[in-house]
Amino acid sequence: MNDRPYHHGDLRRAILTAALDAITADGPSGLSLRDLARRAGVSHAAPAHHFRDRTGLLTAIAAEGFGLLAATIKEAADLKDAGVRYVRFAREHPAHFQVMFTPGLLRADDLELATARALATDALRTAVAHVRPEGGADDERLAGIAAWSMAHGFATLLLSHNLDDAVAGRDPEEVFRTLASMLFRSP
């Protein structure tokens, strides 16, 4: 009888899911492939077979996250809706969100990550394109930075519980929508 764990099905997905659960609970800093193998019920070598190392695993999580974010924002009706969707994404995918924006954890030259990041950036640019600042292209770029900063900052503060008192039981997406209405007016 073999006492080694056996896994059938999508081992890559099982390891990603275990990693997302671990990151949600403890953050990415304590993530270990050996612990993930134990959580997923597979041999300690299985995660390395799929991701090579911890950086490869975190890069795969970030690439998946940027893909999910791009798909979410692509459906936005306008800039406010894109911001709300950004905040919703962060709330629904906190582990992805945390890893995506910690470049020191990732392989910067990974093609899958670069492609997914570009798709998310394009979706955000499309949402911002509806805002017409006075100064032309340079101001459009700055408007994009301002919109992203607002959505990202709000999401980050929300996830770190720094807005618990300010939001005080209200729907965070509605709070963000109100803030966005104060600062960005659609044509």
C-alpha positions as CSV (number, residue, x, y, z in Angstrom):
1,M,0.0,0.0,0.0
2,N,1.3,3.4,-0.9
3,D,1.0,6.1,1.8
4,R,1.8,8.9,-0.5
5,P,-1.1,11.2,-1.3
6,Y,-2.6,10.9,-4.7
7,H,-4.4,13.6,-6.5
8,H,-6.4,13.2,-9.6
9,G,-8.0,16.0,-11.6
10,D,-6.6,19.5,-11.9
11,L,-3.6,19.5,-9.7
12,R,-2.4,23.0,-10.8
13,R,-5.8,24.5,-9.8
14,A,-5.8,22.6,-6.5
15,I,-2.4,24.2,-5.7
16,L,-3.5,27.6,-6.8
17,T,-6.7,27.3,-4.6
18,A,-4.6,26.2,-1.6
19,A,-2.2,29.1,-2.2
20,L,-5.1,31.6,-2.4
21,D,-6.6,30.3,0.8
22,A,-3.2,30.5,2.6
23,I,-2.6,34.1,1.3
24,T,-6.1,35.2,2.3
25,A,-5.5,33.8,5.8
26,D,-1.8,34.8,6.4
27,G,-0.6,36.9,3.5
28,P,2.0,35.9,0.9
29,S,5.1,36.3,3.1
30,G,4.6,32.9,4.9
31,L,3.7,30.9,1.8
32,S,5.7,27.8,1.3
33,L,5.4,25.2,-1.4
34,R,5.8,22.4,1.1
35,D,2.8,23.7,3.1
36,L,0.8,24.0,0.0
37,A,1.5,20.4,-1.0
38,R,0.3,19.3,2.5
39,R,-2.9,21.5,2.2
40,A,-3.6,20.1,-1.3
41,G,-2.9,16.5,-0.2
42,V,-0.1,16.0,-2.8
43,S,3.6,15.1,-2.7
44,H,5.9,17.9,-1.6
45,A,7.4,18.0,-5.2
46,A,4.1,18.5,-7.0
47,P,3.9,22.3,-6.6
48,A,7.4,22.7,-8.0
49,H,6.5,20.6,-10.9
50,H,3.8,23.1,-11.9
51,F,5.3,26.4,-10.8
52,R,9.1,25.7,-10.4
53,D,9.3,27.8,-7.2
54,R,7.4,30.1,-4.9
55,T,8.0,33.1,-7.2
56,G,6.5,31.1,-10.1
57,L,3.4,30.3,-8.1
58,L,2.9,33.9,-7.0
59,T,3.4,35.1,-10.6
60,A,0.7,32.6,-11.8
61,I,-1.6,34.0,-9.1
62,A,-0.9,37.6,-10.2
63,A,-1.4,36.7,-13.9
64,E,-4.7,35.0,-13.1
65,G,-5.8,38.0,-11.0
66,F,-5.0,40.5,-13.8
67,G,-7.0,38.4,-16.2
68,L,-9.9,38.4,-13.8
69,L,-9.6,42.1,-13.3
70,A,-9.5,42.8,-17.0
71,A,-12.6,40.7,-17.6
72,T,-14.4,42.5,-14.7
73,I,-13.5,46.1,-15.8
74,K,-14.1,45.4,-19.5
75,E,-17.8,45.1,-18.7
76,A,-18.0,48.6,-17.1
77,A,-20.5,51.1,-18.4
78,D,-18.4,54.1,-17.4
79,L,-15.5,55.3,-15.2
80,K,-17.5,55.1,-12.0
81,D,-18.7,51.6,-12.8
82,A,-15.1,50.6,-13.6
83,G,-14.0,51.9,-10.2
84,V,-16.9,50.0,-8.4
85,R,-15.9,46.9,-10.3
86,Y,-12.3,47.4,-9.3
87,V,-13.3,47.6,-5.6
88,R,-15.6,44.6,-6.0
89,F,-12.7,42.6,-7.5
90,A,-10.5,43.5,-4.6
91,R,-13.2,42.4,-2.1
92,E,-14.0,39.1,-3.9
93,H,-10.3,38.3,-4.7
94,P,-8.2,39.7,-1.8
95,A,-5.4,37.2,-2.2
96,H,-5.0,37.9,-5.9
97,F,-5.2,41.7,-5.3
98,Q,-2.5,41.6,-2.6
99,V,-0.1,39.5,-4.8
100,M,-0.8,41.5,-8.0
101,F,0.4,44.7,-6.6
102,T,3.6,43.4,-4.8
103,P,6.1,43.4,-7.7
104,G,8.9,42.1,-5.5
105,L,7.1,38.8,-5.3
106,L,6.8,38.3,-9.0
107,R,8.8,37.3,-12.1
108,A,8.7,40.6,-14.0
109,D,9.6,39.0,-17.3
110,D,6.8,36.4,-17.3
111,L,4.9,36.6,-20.6
112,E,1.6,35.4,-19.1
113,L,1.8,38.1,-16.4
114,A,2.7,40.8,-18.9
115,T,-0.1,39.8,-21.2
116,A,-2.7,39.8,-18.4
117,R,-1.4,43.0,-16.9
118,A,-1.7,44.7,-20.4
119,L,-5.3,43.5,-20.7
120,A,-6.2,45.0,-17.4
121,T,-4.4,48.2,-18.2
122,D,-6.3,48.5,-21.5
123,A,-9.6,47.9,-19.8
124,L,-8.8,50.7,-17.3
125,R,-7.7,53.0,-20.1
126,T,-10.9,52.4,-22.0
127,A,-12.9,53.3,-18.9
128,V,-10.9,56.5,-18.4
129,A,-11.2,57.4,-22.1
130,H,-14.7,58.7,-21.5
131,V,-13.4,61.4,-19.2
132,R,-12.3,64.5,-21.2
133,P,-9.9,66.6,-19.1
134,E,-9.1,70.1,-20.4
135,G,-5.4,69.6,-21.2
136,G,-5.5,66.8,-23.8
137,A,-3.6,63.6,-23.9
138,D,-1.2,64.3,-20.9
139,D,-4.2,65.2,-18.8
140,E,-6.0,62.0,-19.9
141,R,-3.0,60.0,-18.7
142,L,-3.1,61.9,-15.4
143,A,-6.9,61.4,-15.1
144,G,-6.2,57.7,-15.5
145,I,-3.6,57.8,-12.7
146,A,-6.1,59.7,-10.5
147,A,-8.9,57.3,-11.2
148,W,-6.7,54.2,-10.6
149,S,-5.2,55.8,-7.5
150,M,-8.7,56.4,-6.1
151,A,-10.1,52.9,-6.8
152,H,-6.9,51.2,-5.7
153,G,-6.5,53.3,-2.6
154,F,-10.1,52.8,-1.6
155,A,-9.8,49.0,-2.2
156,T,-6.5,48.8,-0.2
157,L,-7.8,50.8,2.7
158,L,-11.0,48.7,2.7
159,L,-9.2,45.4,2.7
160,S,-6.9,46.6,5.5
161,H,-9.9,47.6,7.6
162,N,-8.8,51.2,7.7
163,L,-12.3,52.3,6.4
164,D,-14.4,50.2,8.8
165,D,-15.6,53.3,10.8
166,A,-16.0,55.5,7.7
167,V,-18.0,52.9,5.8
168,A,-19.8,51.8,9.0
169,G,-22.1,49.1,7.7
170,R,-22.8,50.7,4.4
171,D,-22.2,49.0,1.1
172,P,-18.6,49.8,0.2
173,E,-19.4,49.9,-3.5
174,E,-22.0,52.5,-2.9
175,V,-19.6,54.5,-0.8
176,F,-17.1,54.4,-3.6
177,R,-19.7,55.3,-6.2
178,T,-20.5,58.4,-4.1
179,L,-16.9,59.4,-3.7
180,A,-16.3,58.9,-7.5
181,S,-19.3,61.1,-8.2
182,M,-17.8,63.9,-6.1
183,L,-14.5,63.8,-8.0
184,F,-15.2,62.6,-11.5
185,R,-18.1,63.8,-13.6
186,S,-19.0,61.9,-16.8
187,P,-19.8,64.0,-19.9
